[in-house]
Amino acid sequence: MPITADVLAVLQQEAQKCRTPNENSQVEKDECMLSFDSPFSPQGLYTNLNTWKSYGRDYAELDSKATGQKLYLYQKKYNVIKPQKSDDASVAQEADTEPTKLAIGVDGGFTGFDSDTEVQTEHMLCVLPSFTLIELSENDIPSAVSQCIAGIVANKGISAHEEFKAWHGDDDDEVKESMHSDALVQLALSDGMRPSPNRDDWKCSECGEKENLWFNLSDGYIGCGRRQWDGSGGCGAALRHFDASGKQYPLSVKLGTITPKGADVYSYAEDSMVTDKHLATHLAHFGIDIMQQEKYDKTLNEMEISLNKDFIYGAIVESGKHLQHVCGAGLIGLVNLGNSCYMNSVLQSLLAIPELKRKYLESASQLLLHAASSSSSSENLANDFVTQFAKLMVGTMTTRYVQQRDESLTLDLAKGQQVYGADYVPRSNKDKQKNDADDEGVSCVAIKPRMLKRLVGAGHEEFSTNRQQDAVEYFRHFVEFMNRQERTHAALLDKTVPSLKSLFRMQLEERLQCVQSGKVRYSEAQDIVLKVDVDLSLASNYAEYQLQLKQQEQQEQQQPDGDGDSSMTDKEKNKVIPNIPFERLLQKYLAEQVINDWMSPATQKRGQVKKTQRLRTFPEYLAVQIQRYYFNASWVAEKHDCIVPVPQELDLEFMRGAGLQNGEEELPKDGNNNGGGGGGATAAMQADAQIVSTLVMLGLAATENAAKRAALAVQNANADMAAAWLMEHMTDANINDPIEEANSGGGSGSGDGGFKVDPNQVAELNMISGFSTEYCQVALMHTKGDQARAADWLFSRENLEADVAAIKNEQTAAKSEQKNITDGKAQYELMAIVSHLGKQTAHGHYVAHIKKDDKW
C-alpha cells in the first residue's frame, strides 16, 4: 500500500531527528522502558528512532508526546511451533544443532531452550500518533529513516549483550594457559602408575566409580571429580589426592575428553580450568598417544550446558518431587539472567510484603504515567528506581503477562498457518503422555528484571558483574539502595507507608560485664538482619554425626584395597546430616560469652569480660540469617552441611533486652575502650593500634580501615578475635570504608551516613579547589573522605548549590531515620525462606519458598 501524501510529509519532516546507531551504541530494543512488554507481546514493541528507547503500545504515544518524536520502529516476533516431523532426516538435522557452548546467540550456543520452535520476526516503520504502519520495502521512505532502522535492527541491543556476557562470560573468563605446564613435575614410571590400555579398567582409586574420572599428569593417580551442588559429579578423590601430595602435582586431565585437539585440563593449584600446551608430551610420559584417543565422556562445558538445558529445578529442591507450577497475580516468575538467582530470590521474597504493594502497586499507574509523560525523565527511565520497581510490581502482581501469554499463543498459531500453509499441524513440544503425568513448567509465566538488575548493581564492585553473589549481602544492598532512592523521590510516594528499611530495622543490645569489677556497659547497634551462627554440637543427632566422622577417619587411615567396590551412592544414602533445632541456635545467640585479655576501664587491667546479646527493639519483619559459613583452621571458607528446621511461628519475647537494671553499676566511659560491637563505633572509641598493626601485617586486612573496624567490633579484645570477625565480614560492602559514628549502622552495612569528616582534609580541599568550607565538607562526606573524588565531584556539578542542598537534606533525613525505630511485638509468622544450594556463595543456586494465601 503506497504511502499517503500526508504521511510522507511527516516522514520527510521527521527524518532529520533520526539517529543511526552503530554496533556499540546503547539501544534498548528488547523491552519496554515502563513495562515488560517485548517484541513477543501481542501488540509488539515500538522503538523511538531518536532516543533508541522502546515502549509497549500502552506507553508509545505518551513517549511521543514527551519527546516530540513521531517515528518508531515497530517490532513483532512470534514463537512458532514447527510443523510435525515428517521423517527421520529432520530429527538427524536438529541433532546437529545441539548446543556445544554455554552461550546465547553465538555459533555453537543456545538458539532457544525449545528446539521445536522458531522465531518469526516482523519489522515495520510506525508513525505516531496514528500508529500508521509502513512496510520497510517502500521506496519513498527517506534514506535517513531507513539507515536508522537498519542500524537498530543490526544492533544486538543492551539486553542481548548482557545475556551474552552472563552465559558466555567476558573475555577474561576464557580458559588460560596453566602456569605449571612448562615445569610440570612428572614422576618416574612404575607399574602402578601406567594406566591400563583397557578403558573398562579405569576407575576411581577411592570409590570405584568409572565416570567423571581425572588423571593426574604428575603421578598417574585416577580419582573422581568434585561433587556438585545438584548431586552430580564424584567423590572428590582427585582434589583430595592433590592436597595429600603436598599440593605438588597440580594438573589433571579428564579421561574421556582426550582427543588430538586437546582435552579438559584442571589446575588445582590455580583452581580453574586451564590449557596445557605440552599435553601430548605429558600424556606420552604414561604411554598415552594423544593422536589415538577418542572422546567418550562429556567435557565440563557440556555437562554445564546439559544441566542448564534439561534441569528440572523442583525435582532437585524438593528431593525428587515433581511440582506443578502455577501462575497468576503474585505468582509470576523471574527469569535467571545468568547467575541472578540470588537477586530473584530476594526480590520474590520482598514482593510478598503488603506494605510494598501498597506503596508501589496501588499507585503504579500514576508513577508510570508520570515517568512516561515527563520529558525530563524520559532519558533516565532505566535509571529511575521508583519507575523500575513500580514496573516490577505490575509485572509480578497482576495478570498482565498471563493474559499476554494466552493471546500470544493464538497469534503464534495463526502465524504458523500463514508461514506453513492451511494444512499446518504444530508438532507436540513434549510427549503428551508425559505431560499428563508431569506438569512441570507447563503454565509458568516469568519476566526478566534486566533494567532493575542493572540499576541496583550499577557502580557496585560485585553486583554490577554477572558472577554469583551472596543473597544476604544483596538484601542489605537492595534495602539501603531503595531507602536512598525513596528519599529522593519522596514527593511521588505514599508517605503513610513506612520504608522497607524501617520495616526490617531493629536495635541490638550488647551487655558487657567486667569480671574483675562486676560493672556493666550497655551499647546499641542497628541492623536489618539478625545473624545466628550454626553450631553443629547443638544437633539433636550430634552423637550419631560424631560416630560417623570417627568411622570415616578410620576408613581414610586404612590402606585402600583397590577393589573399587565402595559405592558413592550408598555413602550419600547413609550419610548422617546434623539436625539442629532452630530454638537451640537462638539460645546459643543469647548465651553468655567470656572474652579473655580485655582491658577493663574500671581496673585498668586486662582480664575477662562477659558478653551477652539481646534485641532492644523488634521490627515489623524479622530477617534472620542462619550463618552456615565458617572459616576452618587454615582460614578457608567452608559451609556446614546441616538441617535447621524452622518453626512456622515464633515468639521471641524472651530475647528482648531491657537495658541497665536496678543495682547494676556502669563501667566508666574510657576513651580507649568505649562502645559496642557489631562493626560500629561510638565517637570516643579508638581501635587498639597493636591489633590493627597485627591484622595489616599478616595480610588479613586489606586496609587499615578494615583492621580498625574489626578491632572495634570485638571491643579491642585481642587480635585472634578481631581476625575471626574480619574473616566473617570480609565481604561487607563497607568493610574498607572509614569508621562511622555511633549508631550509624555501619557494621551492618545498612547505615546512612554518620561519617566524620577530617577537618584537615576539609582545609586542604578548600585550599586546592577554592570552594567554600561547607561545600568541601559535603563533598568529602559524599565520597567518604576521598579527596580526589570529592574534588572531581565539586567541579563536575552543573548546579552545585542545589546538589549540596539535596545531599544535606538527605543526610538530615538519614539521621532522623536512625532515631525513629519502631518497636513491635516479638511474635512472628514465617513467610519466606531463601535457601542456598552449594558449598560456596560463588557457586550453586538460590531458591525462594514463599507462603502465599496460606500455601507454600
Stockholm file with secondary structure:
# STOCKHOLM 1.0

chainA/1-856         MPITADVLAVLQQEAQKCRTPNENSQVEKDECMLSFDSPFSPQGLYTNLNTWKSYGRDYAELDSKATGQKLYLYQKKYNVIKPQKSDDASVAQEADTEPTKLAIGVDGGFTGFDSDTEVQTEHMLCVLPSFTLIELSENDIPSAVSQCIAGIVANKGISAHEEFKAWHGDDDDEVKESMHSDALVQLALSDGMRPSPNRDDWKCSECGEKENLWFNLSDGYIGCGRRQWDGSGGCGAALRHFDASGKQYPLSVKLGTITPKGADVYSYAEDSMVTDKHLATHLAHFGIDIMQQEKYDKTLNEMEISLNKDFIYGAIVESGKHLQHVCGAGLIGLVNLGNSCYMNSVLQSLLAIPELKRKYLESASQLLLHAASSSSSSENLANDFVTQFAKLMVGTMTTRYVQQRDESLTLDLAKGQQVYGADYVPRSNKDKQKNDADDEGVSCVAIKPRMLKRLVGAGHEEFSTNRQQDAVEYFRHFVEFMNRQERTHAALLDKTVPSLKSLFRMQLEERLQCVQSGKVRYSEAQDIVLKVDVDLSLASNYAEYQLQLKQQEQQEQQQPDGDGDSSMTDKEKNKVIPNIPFERLLQKYLAEQVINDWMSPATQKRGQVKKTQRLRTFPEYLAVQIQRYYFNASWVAEKHDCIVPVPQELDLEFMRGAGLQNGEEELPKDGNNNGGGGGGATAAMQADAQIVSTLVMLGLAATENAAKRAALAVQNANADMAAAWLMEHMTDANINDPIEEANSGGGSGSGDGGFKVDPNQVAELNMISGFSTEYCQVALMHTKGDQARAADWLFSRENLEADVAAIKNEQTAAKSEQKNITDGKAQYELMAIVSHLGKQTAHGHYVAHIKKDDKW
#=GR chainA/1-856 SS CCCCHHHHHHHHHHGGGCCCCCTTSCCCCSSCSSSSCCTTSTTCEEEETTTCCEECHHHHHHHHHHHCCCEEEEEEEEEEECBCCCSHHHHHHHHTTSCCSSCBSSTTSBSCSCTTEEEEEEEEEEETTTTEEEETTCTTSCHHHHHHHHHHHHSCCHHHHHHHHHHHCCGGGSCEECTTSTTCCCCCCCTTTSCCSSGGGCCCTTTCCCSSEEEETTTCCEEECCCCTTSCSCCCHHHHHHHHTTSCCCEEEETTCCBTTBCCEEETTTTEEEECTTHHHHHHTTTCCGGGCCCCSCCHHHHHHHHHHHCCHHHHHTTTCCCCCCCSTTCCEECCCSSCHHHHHHHHHHHTCHHHIIIIITTHHHHHHHHHHCTTTGGGGGGCHHHHHHHHHHHHHSSHHHHHHHHHHHHHHHHHHHHHCTTCCBCCSSCHHHHHHCCTTSSCCEECCHHHHHHHHTTCTTTTSSSCCCHHHHHHHHHHHHHHHHHHTGGGSCTTSCCHHHHHCEEEEEEEEETTTCCEEEEEEEESCEEEECCGGGCTTHHHHHHHHHHHHHHHHSCCCSCCCCCHHHHHHTCCCCBCCHHHHHHHHHSCEEEEEEECTTTSSEEEEEEEEEESSCCSSCCEEEECEEECTTSCEEECCCBCCCCSEEECGGGBCCCSCTTCCBCCCCTTSCCCSTTCCCTTCCCCHHHHHHHHHTTCCSSHHHHHHHHHHTTTCCHHHHHHHHHHTTTCTTTTSCCBCTTSCGGGTCCCCCBCCCHHHHHHHHHHHCCCHHHHHHHHHHTTTCHHHHHHHHHHCSSHHHHHHHHHHHHHHHHHHHHCCCCCCSEEECCEEEEEESSSTTSSEEEEEECBTTBC
#=GC SS_cons         CCCCHHHHHHHHHHGGGCCCCCTTSCCCCSSCSSSSCCTTSTTCEEEETTTCCEECHHHHHHHHHHHCCCEEEEEEEEEEECBCCCSHHHHHHHHTTSCCSSCBSSTTSBSCSCTTEEEEEEEEEEETTTTEEEETTCTTSCHHHHHHHHHHHHSCCHHHHHHHHHHHCCGGGSCEECTTSTTCCCCCCCTTTSCCSSGGGCCCTTTCCCSSEEEETTTCCEEECCCCTTSCSCCCHHHHHHHHTTSCCCEEEETTCCBTTBCCEEETTTTEEEECTTHHHHHHTTTCCGGGCCCCSCCHHHHHHHHHHHCCHHHHHTTTCCCCCCCSTTCCEECCCSSCHHHHHHHHHHHTCHHHIIIIITTHHHHHHHHHHCTTTGGGGGGCHHHHHHHHHHHHHSSHHHHHHHHHHHHHHHHHHHHHCTTCCBCCSSCHHHHHHCCTTSSCCEECCHHHHHHHHTTCTTTTSSSCCCHHHHHHHHHHHHHHHHHHTGGGSCTTSCCHHHHHCEEEEEEEEETTTCCEEEEEEEESCEEEECCGGGCTTHHHHHHHHHHHHHHHHSCCCSCCCCCHHHHHHTCCCCBCCHHHHHHHHHSCEEEEEEECTTTSSEEEEEEEEEESSCCSSCCEEEECEEECTTSCEEECCCBCCCCSEEECGGGBCCCSCTTCCBCCCCTTSCCCSTTCCCTTCCCCHHHHHHHHHTTCCSSHHHHHHHHHHTTTCCHHHHHHHHHHTTTCTTTTSCCBCTTSCGGGTCCCCCBCCCHHHHHHHHHHHCCCHHHHHHHHHHTTTCHHHHHHHHHHCSSHHHHHHHHHHHHHHHHHHHHCCCCCCSEEECCEEEEEESSSTTSSEEEEEECBTTBC
//
